[in-house]
Amino acid sequence: MSDSDDLTHTDADGDVQMVDVGDKPDTARRAVAAGELTLRPETIAAIRDDEVSKGDVLATARVGAVQAVKHTWETIPMCHQIPITNVETDFELDDDRVTLEVAVETTGKTGCEMEALEGVTTGLNVVWDMVKAAEKDADGQYPDTAIDRVRVLDKQKREL
């Protein structure tokens, strides 16, 4: 665990606070995050073949991911509202999983890794929402479905 002096979202008394970035210089930032959604092979095939009754799963999830990136400041209490300059989403379908990678770019005083993480989790939640009916077993449960391995892959910062 970090020393309490390293916890930037707390003040000297340990109370939660938003980090003051007012004196920081603007920099170009990029963050990339990824995550995985485990599904049945039949569900993956239905996504791949555009045979899901609710519509184009990956197109809908892409829109959800971008919306989440743009609204991260509204759902993560100590995040700053930042100007998003670019969002890239990349889906990969394997035999039993959907992998989503989200890259976010901004120019400002703070990074964008929280935005990338929000894009990944929301994008995968949208996929799940669109295919969950196909994932139920005979007991109405979802035994093999999981969103996991959500992580930041890369953070970059470049002085302007």
N, CA, C and O of each residue as an XYZ file, in Angstrom:
640
protein
N       0.841     -1.184      0.000
C       0.000      0.000      0.000
C       0.876      1.232      0.000
O       1.940      1.249      0.619
N       0.435      2.246     -0.683
C       1.188      3.491     -0.772
C       1.175      4.240      0.538
O       0.277      4.068      1.363
N       2.162      5.057      0.718
C       2.210      5.987      1.817
C       1.040      6.950      1.663
O       0.693      7.285      0.531
N       0.416      7.413      2.741
C      -0.739      8.306      2.624
C      -0.383      9.590      1.888
O      -1.266     10.218      1.305
N       0.887     10.000      1.898
C       1.309     11.186      1.153
C       1.175     10.973     -0.355
O       1.081     11.944     -1.106
N       1.166      9.714     -0.807
C       1.048      9.407     -2.231
C      -0.403      9.368     -2.707
O      -0.650      9.333     -3.913
N      -1.359      9.372     -1.788
C      -2.767      9.301     -2.154
C      -3.265     10.711     -2.466
O      -3.598     11.478     -1.562
N      -3.310     11.035     -3.740
C      -3.595     12.406     -4.144
C      -5.063     12.795     -4.013
O      -5.387     13.977     -4.127
N      -5.954     11.849     -3.781
C      -7.368     12.178     -3.628
C      -7.768     12.347     -2.173
O      -8.951     12.283     -1.836
N      -6.775     12.565     -1.302
C      -7.065     12.873      0.099
C      -6.247     14.081      0.512
O      -5.139     14.297      0.022
N      -6.812     14.869      1.422
C      -6.080     16.025      1.927
C      -5.255     15.612      3.150
O      -5.178     14.430      3.485
N      -4.644     16.588      3.808
C      -3.769     16.305      4.952
C      -4.508     15.612      6.092
O      -3.898     14.899      6.889
N      -5.818     15.822      6.170
C      -6.617     15.195      7.229
C      -7.190     13.848      6.806
O      -7.885     13.201      7.590
N      -6.911     13.420      5.588
C      -7.422     12.160      5.091
C      -8.800     12.246      4.464
O      -9.398     11.222      4.134
N      -9.308     13.453      4.296
C     -10.618     13.640      3.669
C     -10.479     13.579      2.150
O      -9.469     13.994      1.580
N     -11.519     13.052      1.517
C     -11.521     12.926      0.056
C     -11.564     14.313     -0.575
O     -12.267     15.209     -0.108
N     -10.797     14.462     -1.644
C     -10.774     15.726     -2.377
C     -10.481     15.458     -3.848
O      -9.911     14.427     -4.207
N     -10.872     16.383     -4.671
C     -10.502     16.318     -6.080
C      -9.115     16.937     -6.199
O      -8.831     17.945     -5.551
N      -8.257     16.351     -7.013
C      -6.904     16.852     -7.186
C      -6.951     18.193     -7.915
O      -7.653     18.340     -8.916
N      -6.212     19.148     -7.416
C      -6.117     20.458     -8.060
C      -5.078     20.373     -9.170
O      -3.887     20.211     -8.903
N      -5.529     20.481    -10.406
C      -4.613     20.410    -11.552
C      -4.426     21.776    -12.199
O      -3.828     21.887    -13.269
N      -4.939     22.816    -11.546
C      -4.935     24.156    -12.120
C      -3.571     24.676    -12.537
O      -3.468     25.391    -13.534
N      -2.530     24.338    -11.805
C      -1.196     24.851    -12.118
C      -0.397     23.940    -13.045
O       0.726     24.275    -13.420
N      -0.961     22.795    -13.418
C      -0.237     21.874    -14.290
C      -0.276     22.375    -15.730
O      -1.263     22.978    -16.152
N       0.785     22.130    -16.478
C       0.762     22.531    -17.897
C      -0.077     21.556    -18.719
O      -0.213     20.385    -18.364
N      -0.628     22.047    -19.807
C      -1.329     21.169    -20.735
C      -0.325     20.239    -21.400
O       0.764     20.657    -21.795
N      -0.703     18.984    -21.518
C       0.108     17.981    -22.205
C      -0.815     17.122    -23.069
O      -2.021     17.061    -22.833
N      -0.239     16.468    -24.059
C      -0.989     15.503    -24.867
C      -0.937     14.174    -24.128
O       0.134     13.725    -23.721
N      -2.084     13.552    -23.957
C      -2.169     12.305    -23.201
C      -2.864     11.240    -24.034
O      -3.716     11.536    -24.871
N      -2.482     10.005    -23.787
C      -3.121      8.851    -24.424
C      -3.106      7.713    -23.414
O      -2.104      7.481    -22.737
N      -4.220      7.012    -23.321
C      -4.304      5.831    -22.458
C      -5.019      4.737    -23.229
O      -5.953      4.994    -23.989
N      -4.561      3.512    -23.017
C      -5.171      2.347    -23.653
C      -5.523      1.350    -22.559
O      -4.702      1.035    -21.698
N      -6.771      0.854    -22.609
C      -7.226     -0.156    -21.661
C      -7.865     -1.296    -22.441
O      -8.254     -1.129    -23.596
N      -7.968     -2.446    -21.804
C      -8.568     -3.610    -22.454
C      -9.286     -4.454    -21.418
O      -9.041     -4.339    -20.217
N     -10.172     -5.300    -21.906
C     -10.883     -6.245    -21.060
C     -11.475     -7.342    -21.916
O     -11.474     -7.257    -23.144
N     -11.981     -8.375    -21.261
C     -12.499     -9.549    -21.975
C     -13.862     -9.950    -21.415
O     -14.128     -9.811    -20.222
N     -14.706    -10.444    -22.297
C     -16.003    -11.005    -21.929
C     -16.033    -12.431    -22.447
O     -15.973    -12.663    -23.655
N     -16.126    -13.393    -21.524
C     -16.171    -14.801    -21.893
C     -17.605    -15.187    -22.212
O     -18.516    -14.933    -21.424
N     -17.800    -15.799    -23.370
C     -19.119    -16.224    -23.835
C     -19.024    -17.612    -24.438
O     -17.928    -18.116    -24.685
N     -20.167    -18.228    -24.675
C     -20.202    -19.519    -25.346
C     -19.772    -19.356    -26.803
O     -20.021    -18.313    -27.408
N     -19.137    -20.368    -27.365
C     -18.739    -20.298    -28.780
C     -19.917    -20.005    -29.717
O     -19.756    -19.314    -30.723
N     -21.094    -20.530    -29.385
C     -22.269    -20.288    -30.227
C     -22.662    -18.808    -30.208
O     -23.113    -18.265    -31.216
N     -22.491    -18.176    -29.073
C     -22.810    -16.755    -28.961
C     -21.804    -15.923    -29.750
O     -22.172    -14.965    -30.429
N     -20.538    -16.296    -29.652
C     -19.500    -15.604    -30.430
C     -19.806    -15.733    -31.921
O     -19.687    -14.758    -32.663
N     -20.195    -16.914    -32.358
C     -20.526    -17.126    -33.772
C     -21.704    -16.248    -34.189
O     -21.698    -15.689    -35.285
N     -22.705    -16.122    -33.332
C     -23.862    -15.280    -33.645
C     -23.457    -13.812    -33.768
O     -23.965    -13.099    -34.633
N     -22.552    -13.364    -32.912
C     -22.047    -11.989    -33.017
C     -21.291    -11.822    -34.334
O     -21.530    -10.877    -35.086
N     -20.385    -12.748    -34.597
C     -19.553    -12.692    -35.799
C     -20.406    -12.693    -37.071
O     -20.101    -11.981    -38.028
N     -21.480    -13.500    -37.075
C     -22.327    -13.645    -38.264
C     -23.483    -12.647    -38.285
O     -24.356    -12.733    -39.148
N     -23.498    -11.701    -37.343
C     -24.548    -10.681    -37.247
C     -25.936    -11.324    -37.187
O     -26.856    -10.921    -37.899
N     -26.062    -12.329    -36.322
C     -27.315    -13.062    -36.170
C     -27.943    -12.885    -34.788
O     -28.715    -13.735    -34.344
N     -27.618    -11.793    -34.113
C     -28.196    -11.513    -32.805
C     -29.462    -10.694    -33.036
O     -29.432     -9.680    -33.733
N     -30.565    -11.134    -32.454
C     -31.870    -10.523    -32.738
C     -31.953     -9.053    -32.331
O     -32.749     -8.306    -32.901
N     -31.160     -8.628    -31.373
C     -31.209     -7.232    -30.935
C     -30.489     -6.286    -31.887
O     -30.629     -5.070    -31.760
N     -29.715     -6.820    -32.844
C     -29.037     -5.953    -33.806
C     -27.540     -6.167    -33.823
O     -27.031     -7.167    -33.318
N     -26.849     -5.215    -34.410
C     -25.393     -5.271    -34.573
C     -24.725     -5.046    -33.221
O     -24.635     -3.917    -32.738
N     -24.268     -6.117    -32.628
C     -23.731     -6.085    -31.268
C     -22.502     -5.182    -31.165
O     -22.439     -4.329    -30.279
N     -21.542     -5.354    -32.042
C     -20.293     -4.608    -31.901
C     -20.468     -3.131    -32.230
O     -19.831     -2.285    -31.602
N     -21.316     -2.803    -33.198
C     -21.574     -1.389    -33.496
C     -22.235     -0.709    -32.305
O     -21.879      0.415    -31.953
N     -23.190     -1.383    -31.688
C     -23.872     -0.820    -30.525
C     -22.907     -0.682    -29.354
O     -22.921      0.330    -28.653
N     -22.073     -1.689    -29.140
C     -21.099     -1.642    -28.046
C     -20.065     -0.545    -28.273
O     -19.610      0.084    -27.318
N     -19.696     -0.315    -29.512
C     -18.745      0.759    -29.842
C     -19.331      2.111    -29.439
O     -18.637      2.936    -28.845
N     -20.607      2.342    -29.758
C     -21.258      3.596    -29.379
C     -21.312      3.715    -27.856
O     -21.044      4.786    -27.309
N     -21.652      2.637    -27.176
C     -21.692      2.651    -25.714
C     -20.336      2.962    -25.105
O     -20.247      3.710    -24.131
N     -19.285      2.393    -25.671
C     -17.933      2.643    -25.166
C     -17.564      4.114    -25.314
O     -17.023      4.722    -24.391
N     -17.859      4.679    -26.475
C     -17.526      6.096    -26.705
C     -18.337      6.990    -25.767
O     -17.798      7.942    -25.203
N     -19.620      6.693    -25.598
C     -20.434      7.476    -24.665
C     -19.863      7.416    -23.254
O     -19.800      8.432    -22.562
N     -19.453      6.237    -22.831
C     -18.893      6.082    -21.485
C     -17.627      6.902    -21.322
O     -17.430      7.547    -20.292
N     -16.765      6.881    -22.336
C     -15.536      7.681    -22.284
C     -15.886      9.148    -22.055
O     -15.300      9.808    -21.197
N     -16.836      9.646    -22.822
C     -17.182     11.066    -22.760
C     -17.878     11.460    -21.463
O     -17.919     12.642    -21.121
N     -18.426     10.488    -20.737
C     -19.168     10.794    -19.509
C     -18.506     10.255    -18.244
O     -19.151     10.187    -17.197
N     -17.256      9.879    -18.317
C     -16.576      9.315    -17.154
C     -16.633     10.251    -15.952
O     -16.852      9.804    -14.826
N     -16.443     11.510    -16.178
C     -16.450     12.492    -15.088
C     -17.771     12.503    -14.329
O     -17.819     12.965    -13.189
N     -18.840     12.003    -14.939
C     -20.138     11.980    -14.276
C     -20.333     10.737    -13.400
O     -21.223     10.714    -12.550
N     -19.512      9.713    -13.601
C     -19.696      8.474    -12.851
C     -18.562      8.154    -11.886
O     -18.754      7.385    -10.944
N     -17.401      8.722    -12.103
C     -16.263      8.525    -11.202
C     -16.092      9.834    -10.428
O     -15.686     10.841    -11.008
N     -16.393      9.835     -9.141
C     -16.533     11.090     -8.398
C     -15.359     12.062     -8.465
O     -15.589     13.271     -8.495
N     -14.135     11.599     -8.490
C     -13.018     12.533     -8.437
C     -12.354     12.781     -9.800
O     -11.290     13.396     -9.870
N     -12.978     12.308    -10.867
C     -12.440     12.557    -12.208
C     -12.793     13.965    -12.671
O     -13.883     14.475    -12.411
N     -11.845     14.569    -13.360
C     -12.092     15.864    -13.983
C     -12.822     15.657    -15.305
O     -12.674     14.623    -15.956
N     -13.602     16.649    -15.687
C     -14.187     16.643    -17.028
C     -13.072     17.089    -17.973
O     -12.542     18.192    -17.845
N     -12.726     16.227    -18.916
C     -11.606     16.543    -19.799
C     -12.066     16.574    -21.255
O     -13.051     15.932    -21.619
N     -11.346     17.324    -22.077
C     -11.701     17.363    -23.501
C     -11.158     16.122    -24.222
O      -9.948     15.970    -24.383
N     -12.042     15.262    -24.640
C     -11.642     14.053    -25.363
C     -11.395     14.447    -26.814
O     -12.273     15.015    -27.464
N     -10.214     14.149    -27.316
C      -9.900     14.488    -28.712
C     -10.016     13.299    -29.643
O     -10.151     13.473    -30.854
N      -9.967     12.078    -29.093
C     -10.084     10.897    -29.940
C     -10.395      9.677    -29.077
O      -9.910      9.548    -27.953
N     -11.216      8.787    -29.634
C     -11.489      7.485    -29.016
C     -11.416      6.436    -30.109
O     -12.042      6.581    -31.159
N     -10.656      5.386    -29.866
C     -10.581      4.253    -30.793
C     -11.011      3.006    -30.045
O     -10.589      2.764    -28.915
N     -11.865      2.212    -30.699
C     -12.307      0.949    -30.108
C     -11.927     -0.179    -31.053
O     -12.100     -0.077    -32.267
N     -11.413     -1.240    -30.483
C     -11.007     -2.390    -31.293
C     -11.520     -3.664    -30.624
O     -11.103     -4.014    -29.520
N     -12.429     -4.346    -31.310
C     -12.971     -5.609    -30.820
C     -12.259     -6.762    -31.502
O     -11.937     -6.701    -32.688
N     -12.021     -7.810    -30.735
C     -11.476     -9.052    -31.277
C     -12.358    -10.193    -30.784
O     -12.661    -10.288    -29.594
N     -12.761    -11.046    -31.700
C     -13.577    -12.203    -31.344
C     -12.731    -13.462    -31.439
O     -12.220    -13.799    -32.507
N     -12.588    -14.148    -30.327
C     -11.933    -15.449    -30.296
C     -13.025    -16.509    -30.174
O     -14.210    -16.180    -30.222
N     -12.648    -17.754    -30.018
C     -13.630    -18.827    -29.926
C     -14.602    -18.668    -28.764
O     -15.779    -19.009    -28.881
N     -14.106    -18.147    -27.640
C     -14.960    -18.071    -26.450
C     -14.887    -16.729    -25.727
O     -15.213    -16.641    -24.544
N     -14.461    -15.689    -26.436
C     -14.380    -14.396    -25.759
C     -14.384    -13.235    -26.747
O     -13.958    -13.338    -27.897
N     -14.891    -12.128    -26.222
C     -14.804    -10.848    -26.918
C     -13.776    -10.029    -26.153
O     -13.901     -9.842    -24.942
N     -12.775     -9.547    -26.848
C     -11.802     -8.650    -26.239
C     -12.051     -7.257    -26.796
O     -12.221     -7.083    -28.003
N     -12.069     -6.275    -25.917
C     -12.234     -4.886    -26.323
C     -11.044     -4.089    -25.829
O     -10.672     -4.156    -24.658
N     -10.453     -3.334    -26.738
C      -9.386     -2.410    -26.398
C      -9.872     -1.001    -26.748
O     -10.366     -0.759    -27.849
N      -9.727     -0.097    -25.813
C     -10.149      1.290    -26.008
C      -8.947      2.198    -25.787
O      -8.273      2.124    -24.760
N      -8.692      3.054    -26.771
C      -7.638      4.061    -26.672
C      -8.304      5.432    -26.623
O      -9.194      5.732    -27.420
N      -7.867      6.248    -25.689
C      -8.436      7.588    -25.499
C      -7.301      8.602    -25.565
O      -6.211      8.380    -25.038
N      -7.587      9.720    -26.228
C      -6.608     10.804    -26.309
C      -7.240     12.105    -25.836
O      -8.430     12.348    -26.036
N      -6.423     12.928    -25.210
C      -6.855     14.236    -24.736
C      -5.666     15.170    -24.722
O      -4.516     14.731    -24.739
N      -5.941     16.438    -24.690
C      -4.924     17.446    -24.441
C      -5.413     18.249    -23.255
O      -6.468     18.881    -23.318
N      -4.655     18.228    -22.178
C      -5.097     18.925    -20.979
C      -4.148     18.725    -19.831
O      -2.967     18.437    -20.024
N      -4.672     18.878    -18.633
C      -3.861     18.880    -17.424
C      -3.853     17.558    -16.670
O      -3.154     17.417    -15.667
N      -4.627     16.592    -17.148
C      -4.701     15.314    -16.453
C      -4.878     14.188    -17.465
O      -5.268     14.423    -18.608
N      -4.593     12.988    -17.042
C      -4.620     11.833    -17.935
C      -6.016     11.330    -18.230
O      -7.011     11.897    -17.779
N      -6.069     10.248    -19.001
C      -7.355      9.737    -19.485
C      -7.476      8.223    -19.310
O      -8.239      7.582    -20.033
N      -6.740      7.646    -18.370
C      -6.838      6.195    -18.187
C      -8.188      5.776    -17.602
O      -8.687      4.697    -17.923
N      -8.783      6.609    -16.753
C     -10.109      6.269    -16.228
C     -11.129      6.238    -17.357
O     -12.025      5.395    -17.360
N     -11.001      7.141    -18.307
C     -11.903      7.167    -19.453
C     -11.749      5.904    -20.292
O     -12.741      5.339    -20.753
N     -10.517      5.461    -20.490
C     -10.287      4.231    -21.251
C     -10.890      3.025    -20.529
O     -11.501      2.165    -21.163
N     -10.723      2.958    -19.213
C     -11.292      1.862    -18.432
C     -12.819      1.883    -18.480
O     -13.449      0.835    -18.627
N     -13.408      3.051    -18.359
C     -14.866      3.167    -18.442
C     -15.368      2.731    -19.814
O     -16.402      2.072    -19.919
N     -14.640      3.097    -20.863
C     -15.026      2.672    -22.206
C     -15.026      1.165    -22.346
O     -15.939      0.592    -22.941
N     -14.010      0.523    -21.801
C     -13.911     -0.940    -21.874
C     -15.053     -1.604    -21.114
O     -15.734     -2.475    -21.655
N     -15.263     -1.202    -19.878
C     -16.280     -1.889    -19.079
C     -17.680     -1.659    -19.637
O     -18.495     -2.580    -19.660
N     -17.962     -0.454    -20.079
C     -19.288     -0.194    -20.642
C     -19.463     -0.897    -21.977
O     -20.522     -1.468    -22.237
N     -18.449     -0.865    -22.823
C     -18.546     -1.561    -24.109
C     -18.824     -3.043    -23.931
O     -19.655     -3.610    -24.639
N     -18.132     -3.672    -22.989
C     -18.360     -5.097    -22.735
C     -19.714     -5.331    -22.086
O     -20.355     -6.348    -22.350
N     -20.161     -4.410    -21.244
C     -21.510     -4.531    -20.675
C     -22.579     -4.450    -21.760
O     -23.590     -5.146    -21.684
N     -22.367     -3.613    -22.760
C     -23.322     -3.520    -23.864
C     -23.362     -4.841    -24.637
O     -24.439     -5.329    -24.978
N     -22.196     -5.415    -24.911
C     -22.176     -6.728    -25.578
C     -22.985     -7.716    -24.754
O     -23.856     -8.409    -25.280
N     -22.694     -7.779    -23.462
C     -23.394     -8.709    -22.582
C     -24.897     -8.466    -22.622
O     -25.670     -9.419    -22.716
N     -25.321     -7.215    -22.554
C     -26.742     -6.895    -22.568
C     -27.414     -7.407    -23.840
O     -28.561     -7.852    -23.805
N     -26.715     -7.343    -24.936
C     -27.316     -7.728    -26.211
C     -27.360     -9.234    -26.430
O     -28.151     -9.711    -27.243
N     -26.524     -9.996    -25.717
C     -26.472    -11.449    -25.961
C     -26.834    -12.296    -24.743
O     -26.802    -13.524    -24.827
N     -27.169    -11.689    -23.640
C     -27.347    -12.455    -22.400
C     -28.414    -13.540    -22.508
O     -28.295    -14.579    -21.859
N     -29.440    -13.324    -23.303
C     -30.480    -14.351    -23.443
C     -29.913    -15.648    -24.008
O     -30.384    -16.732    -23.665
N     -28.912    -15.545    -24.866
C     -28.302    -16.730    -25.474
C     -27.341    -17.446    -24.525
O     -26.905    -18.560    -24.815
N     -27.015    -16.833    -23.420
C     -26.022    -17.388    -22.503
C     -26.629    -18.208    -21.364
O     -25.891    -18.874    -20.637
N     -27.933    -18.179    -21.191
C     -28.562    -18.905    -20.077
C     -28.451    -20.411    -20.276
O     -28.576    -20.922    -21.389
N     -28.210    -21.112    -19.156
C     -28.243    -22.573    -19.208
C     -29.666    -23.047    -18.904
O     -30.580    -22.229    -18.794
N     -29.854    -24.339    -18.769
C     -31.186    -24.907    -18.538
C     -31.815    -24.411    -17.241
O     -33.039    -24.394    -17.114
N     -30.995    -24.009    -16.283
C     -31.492    -23.501    -15.007
C     -31.669    -21.988    -15.007
O     -31.995    -21.395    -13.979
N     -31.452    -21.363    -16.171
C     -31.589    -19.911    -16.250
C     -30.410    -19.154    -15.667
O     -30.525    -17.968    -15.359
N     -29.273    -19.828    -15.513
C     -28.069    -19.216    -14.953
C     -27.064    -18.907    -16.062
O     -27.227    -19.337    -17.203
N     -26.022    -18.152    -15.706
C     -24.956    -17.789    -16.636
C     -23.624    -18.337    -16.111
O     -22.794    -17.565    -15.632
N     -23.407    -19.642    -16.191
C     -22.265    -20.249    -15.505
C     -20.897    -19.895    -16.081
O     -19.913    -19.874    -15.342
N     -20.811    -19.623    -17.352
C     -19.494    -19.442    -17.963
C     -19.205    -18.006    -18.376
O     -18.148    -17.735    -18.946
N     -20.107    -17.094    -18.106
C     -19.962    -15.727    -18.574
C     -19.242    -14.890    -17.529
O     -19.578    -14.934    -16.346
N     -18.236    -14.118    -17.979
C     -17.508    -13.256    -17.048
C     -16.852    -12.115    -17.803
O     -16.297    -12.310    -18.884
N     -16.919    -10.933    -17.231
C     -16.100     -9.815    -17.702
C     -14.887     -9.801    -16.784
O     -15.020     -9.724    -15.563
N     -13.711     -9.875    -17.381
C     -12.510     -9.890    -16.551
C     -11.311     -9.327    -17.302
O     -11.412     -8.903    -18.454
N     -10.193     -9.337    -16.626
C      -8.916     -8.846    -17.150
C      -9.011     -7.411    -17.645
O      -8.338     -7.039    -18.606
N      -9.848     -6.596    -16.990
C      -9.931     -5.171    -17.327
C      -8.695     -4.508    -16.743
O      -8.428     -4.607    -15.546
N      -7.942     -3.827    -17.609
C      -6.662     -3.285    -17.165
C      -6.199     -2.158    -18.086
O      -6.611     -2.068    -19.242
N      -5.339     -1.308    -17.546
C      -4.679     -0.275    -18.346
C      -3.469     -0.923    -18.993
O      -2.627     -1.513    -18.316
N      -3.393     -0.806    -20.309
C      -2.258     -1.374    -21.040
C      -1.130     -0.371    -21.239
O       0.045     -0.737    -21.274
N      -1.506      0.912    -21.371
C      -0.484      1.898    -21.706
C      -0.967      3.288    -21.326
O      -2.148      3.607    -21.467
N      -0.047      4.107    -20.846
C      -0.294      5.529    -20.592
C       0.863      6.301    -21.194
O       2.027      5.940    -21.017
N       0.532      7.372    -21.912
C       1.567      8.204    -22.497
C       1.268      9.661    -22.205
O       0.113     10.074    -22.111
N       2.328     10.422    -22.067
C       2.221     11.845    -21.817
C       3.304     12.541    -22.625
O       4.474     12.161    -22.576
N       2.900     13.563    -23.369
C       3.864     14.285    -24.206
C       3.697     15.777    -23.984
O       2.600     16.323    -24.102
N       4.808     16.424    -23.659
C       4.776     17.882    -23.483
C       4.444     18.548    -24.808
O       4.845     18.075    -25.872
N       3.718     19.636    -24.734
C       3.347     20.370    -25.937
C       4.365     21.436    -26.264
O       4.211     22.155    -27.252
